[in-house]
Amino acid sequence: MQPCLYDITEILYHAPPMILIDRIEAYDDTTVMSSVEITETSPFMAEGEVPAYISIEYMAQSIAAYSGIKARNAGGEVKIGYLVSTRSMTLGCPAFHPGDRLSVTVHLVYDETPMAVFDCAITRNEKLVAEARLNVYQP
């Protein structure tokens, strides 16, 4: 794994305020590790918490960052991608709260461009709080 030298805005097709992940901690040829700091102003904060189902977007944006890093490293442009489906999504808590620091790991398990499949996991304090397999498409 190596550190990411790009700002998150340089590798995601999204624009604020819809950029939900804060930074890429490390990456390699098949994996990206990102982080999310839950604050009182986090998108989707309602009644003092972010619903855990927002995890799917943290995972999807981490996959988008993986694609963006690959594109930038190859001298290309960041392209739009789509979440096609998910299988076996499991949530280990109902919500996230201000002060929570989430670690998101996405790992490429199948690449048949333009389709790909990633195994994804989110931990909080080293405890698994969400996992899923996401199918994505990038035209």
Buried (B, 14 or more C-beta within 10 A) or exposed (E): EEEBEBEBEEBBBBEEEEBBBBBBBEBEEEBBBBBBEBEEEBEEBEEEBBBBEBBBBBBBBBBBBBBBBBBBEEEEEBEEBEBEEBEEBEBBBEBBBBEBEBBBBBBBEEEEEEEBBBBBBBBBEEEEBBBBBBBBBBE
